[in-house]
Amino acid sequence: MTISNIMVSVDLGAAASDRVRLAAGLAERFGSKLTGVAGRPVLGPIPIGDVLQAERAWAAEERSAEEDLAAAQALFAREAAAAQSRAWRSVTGSPLAYLAAQARSADLVVVGRQGPGDGDPGVMAVSVGPLLMEVGRPVLLTPPGLAHLAAKRIVVAWKDTREARRAVHDALPLLARADKVHIAVVGPAADQEGAEDAAAYLSGHGVTVTTHLLRSPEISPAEEILRFARREEADLMVMGAYGRSRLREWIFGGVTRDILQTTPLCCLMSH
């Protein structure tokens, strides 16, 4: 399996440069095209009585949006130099809706973590939770400050669900190139989650795997899987994203929510 097109969300937040460099490094390694994608909503003016003044405010906001998109394109061109094949797509509109639509031509979508302590990435940022629910593609979540992903030591956070099976399948190009792959199952019923069958599936694709059953009752499942990943010096985690939409409210379970906000390593997720 190959990765032919990697799509990266570009905004003007502090972590954007590292995210683009990380995606460009992956594209160079896999011989993939790297596509930068940005959306900038035009924020409507505050209602006022003077129609002419409102029109001027709207025109100024449109100019600001165009300038932000140009700045994002320049950032992408500067930081994506490692990728041999590059493309750029942008729109004056919703960054989430635009990225979700453009991802129809992508094999992998790269976005940034947005935890409580990660700072404000601005109006061009794409929230990974809603994106996971809409995109229909694997999403690589990258923490701030990471500009390179070797993906040589990978932890698969396994649970016998559709989402986890999808994530393992989507991650095969990376798993096949890893030096070490660990399947880790968390919880008191860890031995009933079919980890050995998941390992056999990967072995059939040439991946050498070890399985681990983690049953610590003292800490949360998210903390336990992240502690295991640190112990194994992993730089990538693969897992299913468990959530649902209710009237456009994006609801995720505890483990998914905690990983989305706090993961210190890259995480490939599928829903």
Secondary structure, 3 states (H helix, E strand, C coil): CCCCEEEEECCCCCCHHHHHHHHHHHHHHHCCEEEEEEECCCCCCCCCCCHHHHHHHHHHHHHHHHHHHHHHHHHHHHHCCCCCEEEEEEECCCHHHHHHHHHHHCCEEEEECCCCCCCCCCCCCCCHHHHHHHHCCCEEEECCCCCCCCCCEEEEECCCCHHHHHHHHHCHHHHCCCCEEEEEEECCCHHHCCHHHHHHHHHCCCCCEEEEEECCCCCCHHHHHHHHHHHCCCCEEEEECCEEEECCEEEECHHHHHHHHHCCCEEEEEC
